[in-house]
Amino acid sequence: MSDLEARLAAIVRADNGLMHVLTVVRAQDLPDWRIFSGAVYQAVWNTLTGRPAGYGRKDFDLGYFDPDTSWDAEDVVIKRIAAAFDQPFASTVEVRNQARVPIWFPAHFGEPYDPIACTDEALERFVAPAFAVGIRLEPDDTISIAAPLGLEDMFGLILRPNPNRGVAKDWGRVVEKLTTRWPELTVRGGDAT
């Protein structure tokens, strides 16, 4: 485990809400699951900037991978996860089958999205390297980390477009929303250079 991975694991363990979500989701035994995006980078940014755990977090993005891309199959999982939690977690854990993303992504975001083979491949397509980090609480209580674009941007408070894809159409909105909450961020590229 690298130094940054160890720091991330320690930050995750200190965030009671995030650990609760990881523990409950682990018990659901979903295939190839990860908690990613805001629930992860916001926990790090809050720690680095001295803000309380949970500041700015509106939800917990939960991705899993099931080759059954029917809405009915995903809906069963969404309802099962919601039932596993009490409020406010029941309504803030956002569940998405990553195998289904290519079905709805183009219409929702106006960009193509080729099929993927696993949840970790989805991380490679996130709009910013700082967002492209997924975590899972393993059966032995270790926290596994997937970060195909590295952890440096997240820990460096750097917000820049993913160099492996075009700038997201809503990049400006993303930047504005996040720099309002975390003015310490350094924005590089995209609409705000």
Buried (B, 14 or more C-beta within 10 A) or exposed (E): EEEBBEBBBEBBBEBEBBBBBBEBBBEBEBEBBBBBBBBBBBBBBBBBBEBEBBBBBEBBBBBBBBEEBEEEBBEEBBEEBBEBBEEEBEEBBBBBBBBBBBBEBEEEBEEEBEEBEBBBBBBBBBBBBBBBBBBBBEEEEEBBBBBBBBBEBBBBBBBBBBEEEEBBEBBEEBBEEBBEBBEEBEBEBBBBE
